[in-house]
Amino acid sequence: MNMYDILLKKREGEELSAEEISFFVQGFSRGEIPDYQASAFLMAAFLKGLSSKETVELTQQMLLSGDSLDLSEIEGFKLDKHSTGGVGDKTSLVLAPLLASANVIVPKLSGRGLGHTGGTIDKLESIPGFQTDLPMERFLEQLQKIGFGILGASANLAPADKALYALRDVTATVDHPSLIASSIMSKKLAAGADGILLDVKYGEGAFMKTPEEALLLSKMLVEIGEKSGKKTRALISSMEAPLGKAVGNSLEVREAMDALKGEGPTDLQELCLTLATQGLLMSGQMSEEEKARHLLVEKIRSGAAFEKFLQFVREQGGDLDAMPKEKEAAVFRAPQSGVVRRIHALPVARAALSCGAGRRKKTDAIDPGAGILLHVQEGDRVETGDILAGIYTHREEAVSEAQALLKDSFVIADTVALPSPMIYGTVYYEKGESVFSPMKGKING
Ligand code: URA
């Protein structure tokens, strides 16, 4: 077997065997296949596509290139959650304690933000003292004790994906569903949970621009997970507008805490409850959607979910009382009266980025208190001069840039448009295939 023949075969659109995919991934991981041949492989796969069998095999081989966590000593159903990323997406901070309060164990490995999307690890590190790099034994003890924990993902989970992603980034081969699906799932499978719950975003703030693209990706993700022996479901949700009102690390932590108390923006609460309901059903503890949702609402109402969050912060060394107050440097006001018809996610994300909430390159430092706090959401009525958003930054020069970007974000019109649904549907696995259920999703325990 040699790489030249494999490239030729893929270039001609033929299906590669498991041995050929293994030869490529393992050879590349060992440094025996050079970047130029790996790049050619990626471009051929991008242009000719990968079959479902090839995609599952590519995932498995990337998984085998590194370590996997062994969570077998922890009793109970362990659920991992992954979002394909977005603007103001603080769902994990709500979902993990909420599910843990309902006896679903959530061992979560998360990443940092890059570009316009935020990352859970950056959000948590806005809490003074919070540690995201606990030793594995401590992490396992914590899972046993309080039912969840969130750590930064280690470099040795699916290292082949890391190296291939770096090549994809510079060879215009990132946005292909098979390559994205295998990349995400190789890391999720390595994280060792029994089930994987995916929140696949579509819209201008997401990788997938339309619900149809998100559906295609979701079906692949679910198929890979299930064929690899994990219970897997995906929820498809909108990222046209920011999720909730806070975009920026400590602002988002505060909003997540509000949601855990049953307060704060309703879109965030709804998404978290819908995801958590699916997670609870996946755990097998309950089989009826309404009862599962009711139990979760009760966990919020009783304070149990918020108490879990407080325990988690203490366990990982964080001090919420020491969180500095964010500095509101300026506000953005409504240029006219009317109804907020759209809040475009991308310019809001860029405004938060210019305030210092994210990184333009990996080595940039983050200002934990920086960001944008929306005062309104789509559908709200406003009068000229009303405050639409607060601009939080220590960078004087960022204010005018943020103002200009916020001007592009808001569309105010005379009439209300019917808002597009935030949740498009659920993808689950039945009788050997991925099935789509529009909106709330058919529940099959
Ligand atoms: N996230 C990943 O981990 N990989 C991709 O290819 C895209 C998004």
Boltz pocket constraint, residues with backbone or C-beta under 6 A from the ligand:
constraints:
  - pocket:
      binder: B
      contacts: [[A, 84], [A, 165], [A, 174], [A, 179], [A, 180], [A, 181], [A, 183], [A, 184]]
      max_distance: 6.0
